[in-house]
Amino acid sequence: MAAEGKAIDPIHQFEIQNIVPIKMFGMDLSFTNASLFMVIILAAVWFLMVYGTRNRELVPGKLQSAAEMSYEFVANTIRGTAGNDGMRFFPFVFSLFMFVLFANLIGLIPYSFTVTSQIVVTFAFAALVILTVILYGIYKHGLHWFRLFVPSGVSPVMLPFLVMIEVISFVSRPISLSVRLFANMLAGHITLKVFGGFVTMLLASGAWAALAPLPLAGVVAISALELLVAVLQAYVFTILTCVYLNDAIHPGH
């Protein structure tokens, strides 16, 4: 009974489990299932981008086409939001896009682990983006970059309130950027697990087994929706990253 309940529990799939316990200097540095799937994601991205483009054929195959389309997609996204100056951040943005995309897609495979369902991972990426914006903005424009928080053409009476709103809005960016990705992945996988549990329970009930195709159809429909969400969330994360980087490149209102 305990094993069956564990199998149906929709939260159990997000549990971090140690594979190789490692403790050093009083810290837990264990190699976990999350670590394993991060390695798998990096290997998958490497395979597509390095192995897929090794021949550089004039008429590209499937892997080369996928790699080239990924490159062009991210490049066009950067140019469309941050201009040509934003291309200096292409390696950074491309790495984020490919990691999030592959993490989302690999997480849809049964019995796999969804790295982007962990808030610590998504917040680390979001914090890295915002830290890059701040450091590059100050490096490029000096203290003038802080004019980003000072709207132009505003009366002195309203200015302190608007500056406070701008600062709060900027500080909330890593929170919204990380929670959006985390929440979408978490909610979708929980829904899939719940519908899958319905199928299992109906088949095991005997009398209600004939109704099992109904939640099974829901699993199929939600899986298709989750595939769309996996790609869409990678795109949203990328385009918002580009918008925020644009504030570092071209600050001001």
C-alpha positions as CSV (number, residue, x, y, z in Angstrom):
1,M,0.0,0.0,0.0
2,A,2.8,2.4,0.8
3,A,4.5,1.7,-2.5
4,E,1.3,2.2,-4.3
5,G,0.6,5.5,-2.5
6,K,4.1,6.7,-3.3
7,A,3.7,5.8,-7.0
8,I,0.5,8.0,-7.2
9,D,1.8,10.8,-5.0
10,P,2.2,13.8,-7.5
11,I,4.8,15.5,-5.4
12,H,7.2,12.5,-5.1
13,Q,8.5,13.1,-8.7
14,F,10.1,16.4,-7.6
15,E,12.1,14.8,-4.6
16,I,15.8,15.3,-4.7
17,Q,17.6,12.0,-4.1
18,N,21.3,11.4,-3.5
19,I,23.0,9.1,-5.9
20,V,26.6,9.5,-4.7
21,P,26.7,10.9,-1.2
22,I,29.5,13.4,-0.8
23,K,30.2,15.5,2.3
24,M,33.2,17.9,2.4
25,F,34.0,20.7,4.8
26,G,30.7,20.4,6.5
27,M,28.7,20.8,3.3
28,D,26.6,18.3,1.4
29,L,28.0,18.1,-2.1
30,S,26.2,14.9,-3.0
31,F,25.6,13.9,-6.7
32,T,21.8,13.8,-6.9
33,N,19.2,12.9,-9.5
34,A,19.0,16.6,-10.3
35,S,22.8,16.7,-10.9
36,L,22.5,13.6,-13.1
37,F,19.9,15.1,-15.3
38,M,21.8,18.4,-15.6
39,V,24.7,16.3,-17.0
40,I,22.3,14.6,-19.4
41,I,20.9,18.0,-20.5
42,L,24.4,19.3,-21.2
43,A,25.3,16.1,-23.1
44,A,22.2,16.4,-25.2
45,V,22.9,20.0,-26.1
46,W,26.5,19.2,-26.8
47,F,25.4,16.3,-29.1
48,L,23.1,18.5,-31.1
49,M,25.4,21.5,-31.4
50,V,28.8,19.7,-31.9
51,Y,28.0,16.3,-33.3
52,G,25.0,17.7,-35.4
53,T,27.2,20.3,-37.1
54,R,30.4,18.3,-37.5
55,N,30.1,17.9,-41.3
56,R,28.6,21.3,-42.1
57,E,26.9,20.0,-45.2
58,L,25.5,22.4,-47.8
59,V,22.2,20.5,-47.6
60,P,21.9,20.0,-43.9
61,G,20.5,16.9,-42.3
62,K,18.0,16.8,-39.4
63,L,20.4,17.4,-36.6
64,Q,22.3,20.2,-38.5
65,S,19.0,21.8,-39.4
66,A,17.9,21.7,-35.7
67,A,21.2,23.2,-34.6
68,E,21.1,26.0,-37.2
69,M,17.4,26.8,-36.5
70,S,18.2,27.1,-32.8
71,Y,21.1,29.4,-33.5
72,E,19.1,31.6,-35.9
73,F,16.1,31.7,-33.5
74,V,18.1,32.9,-30.6
75,A,20.1,35.4,-32.7
76,N,16.9,36.9,-34.2
77,T,15.3,37.1,-30.8
78,I,18.3,39.0,-29.4
79,R,18.5,41.4,-32.4
80,G,14.7,42.0,-32.2
81,T,14.8,43.0,-28.5
82,A,18.3,44.3,-27.8
83,G,19.6,45.3,-31.3
84,N,22.9,44.2,-32.8
85,D,24.7,45.4,-29.7
86,G,22.9,42.6,-27.8
87,M,24.7,40.0,-29.9
88,R,27.7,40.2,-27.5
89,F,25.5,38.3,-25.1
90,F,24.6,35.6,-27.6
91,P,26.7,32.8,-26.0
92,F,25.1,33.6,-22.6
93,V,21.5,33.8,-23.9
94,F,21.9,30.8,-26.2
95,S,23.2,28.7,-23.4
96,L,20.3,29.6,-21.2
97,F,17.7,28.9,-23.9
98,M,19.1,25.5,-24.9
99,F,19.5,24.4,-21.2
100,V,15.9,25.4,-20.3
101,L,14.5,24.0,-23.5
102,F,16.2,20.6,-23.1
103,A,15.4,20.5,-19.4
104,N,11.8,21.1,-20.1
105,L,11.6,18.5,-22.9
106,I,13.6,15.8,-21.1
107,G,11.4,16.3,-18.1
108,L,8.4,15.1,-20.2
109,I,10.0,11.7,-20.6
110,P,8.4,9.2,-18.1
111,Y,10.5,8.5,-15.0
112,S,12.8,11.3,-15.8
113,F,13.5,14.4,-13.6
114,T,12.5,17.9,-14.4
115,V,15.3,20.2,-13.4
116,T,13.3,23.4,-14.1
117,S,10.7,22.3,-11.6
118,Q,13.1,23.2,-8.8
119,I,12.8,26.8,-7.7
120,V,16.5,26.9,-6.7
121,V,17.5,26.2,-10.3
122,T,15.2,28.7,-12.0
123,F,16.0,31.4,-9.4
124,A,19.8,30.8,-9.9
125,F,19.3,31.4,-13.6
126,A,17.1,34.5,-13.0
127,A,19.6,35.9,-10.5
128,L,22.4,35.3,-12.9
129,V,20.5,37.3,-15.6
130,I,19.8,40.2,-13.3
131,L,23.3,40.3,-11.9
132,T,24.7,40.4,-15.5
133,V,22.3,43.3,-16.3
134,I,23.5,45.3,-13.2
135,L,27.2,44.6,-13.6
136,Y,27.3,45.3,-17.4
137,G,25.1,48.3,-17.0
138,I,27.4,49.9,-14.5
139,Y,30.5,48.8,-16.4
140,K,29.2,50.3,-19.7
141,H,27.4,53.4,-18.4
142,G,28.8,54.0,-14.9
143,L,26.5,55.7,-12.5
144,H,24.4,57.0,-15.4
145,W,22.9,53.5,-15.6
146,F,20.9,54.2,-12.5
147,R,18.8,56.7,-14.6
148,L,17.0,53.6,-15.6
149,F,15.0,54.0,-12.4
150,V,14.3,57.7,-13.0
151,P,11.5,58.3,-15.5
152,S,12.0,61.5,-17.6
153,G,9.4,64.3,-17.8
154,V,7.9,63.6,-14.4
155,S,7.1,66.3,-11.8
156,P,9.4,66.5,-8.7
157,V,6.5,65.7,-6.5
158,M,5.8,62.3,-8.2
159,L,9.4,61.4,-8.9
160,P,10.2,59.7,-5.5
161,F,7.1,57.5,-5.8
162,L,7.9,56.5,-9.4
163,V,11.5,55.8,-8.6
164,M,10.4,53.6,-5.7
165,I,8.0,51.8,-8.1
166,E,10.8,51.3,-10.7
167,V,13.2,49.9,-8.1
168,I,10.5,47.5,-6.8
169,S,9.7,46.4,-10.3
170,F,13.4,45.8,-11.1
171,V,14.0,43.8,-7.8
172,S,10.9,41.7,-8.6
173,R,12.3,40.6,-12.0
174,P,14.3,37.6,-10.8
175,I,11.3,36.5,-8.7
176,S,8.8,36.7,-11.5
177,L,11.3,35.2,-14.0
178,S,12.1,32.2,-11.9
179,V,8.6,31.6,-10.5
180,R,7.0,31.7,-13.9
181,L,9.2,28.9,-15.3
182,F,9.1,26.9,-12.0
183,A,5.4,27.1,-11.5
184,N,4.5,26.1,-15.1
185,M,6.7,23.1,-15.0
186,L,5.5,22.1,-11.5
187,A,1.8,22.5,-12.2
188,G,1.9,20.7,-15.5
189,H,3.7,17.6,-14.1
190,I,1.5,17.4,-11.1
191,T,-1.6,17.5,-13.4
192,L,-0.1,14.7,-15.5
193,K,0.7,12.6,-12.4
194,V,-2.8,13.1,-11.0
195,F,-4.5,12.0,-14.3
196,G,-2.2,9.1,-14.6
197,G,-3.1,8.1,-11.0
198,F,-6.8,8.2,-12.0
199,V,-6.1,5.8,-14.8
200,T,-4.2,3.4,-12.5
201,M,-6.9,3.5,-9.8
202,L,-9.8,3.0,-12.3
203,L,-8.0,0.0,-13.9
204,A,-7.3,-1.5,-10.4
205,S,-10.9,-1.0,-9.3
206,G,-12.3,-3.6,-11.7
207,A,-15.9,-2.2,-11.7
208,W,-14.9,1.2,-13.0
209,A,-12.2,0.0,-15.4
210,A,-14.3,0.9,-18.4
211,L,-13.9,4.6,-17.4
212,A,-10.1,4.5,-17.6
213,P,-10.0,5.8,-21.2
214,L,-11.4,9.1,-20.0
215,P,-8.5,10.2,-17.8
216,L,-6.1,8.5,-20.3
217,A,-7.4,10.8,-23.0
218,G,-6.8,13.7,-20.6
219,V,-3.2,12.5,-20.1
220,V,-2.7,12.5,-23.9
221,A,-4.2,16.0,-24.2
222,I,-2.2,17.4,-21.3
223,S,1.0,15.8,-22.6
224,A,0.5,17.6,-25.9
225,L,-0.1,20.9,-24.0
226,E,2.9,20.4,-21.8
227,L,5.1,19.9,-24.9
228,L,3.9,23.3,-26.1
229,V,4.4,24.8,-22.7
230,A,7.9,23.4,-22.5
231,V,8.9,25.2,-25.7
232,L,7.0,28.3,-24.9
233,Q,8.5,28.7,-21.4
234,A,12.0,28.4,-22.8
235,Y,11.1,31.1,-25.3
236,V,9.5,33.4,-22.6
237,F,12.6,33.0,-20.4
238,T,14.8,33.9,-23.3
239,I,13.0,36.9,-24.6
240,L,12.6,38.3,-21.1
241,T,16.3,37.8,-20.6
242,C,16.9,39.8,-23.8
243,V,14.5,42.6,-22.7
244,Y,16.4,42.9,-19.4
245,L,19.8,42.9,-21.1
246,N,18.5,45.7,-23.3
247,D,18.2,47.8,-20.1
248,A,21.9,47.3,-19.5
249,I,22.8,48.1,-23.1
250,H,20.3,50.9,-23.7
251,P,19.2,52.3,-20.3
252,G,16.7,55.0,-20.1
253,H,13.0,55.7,-20.6
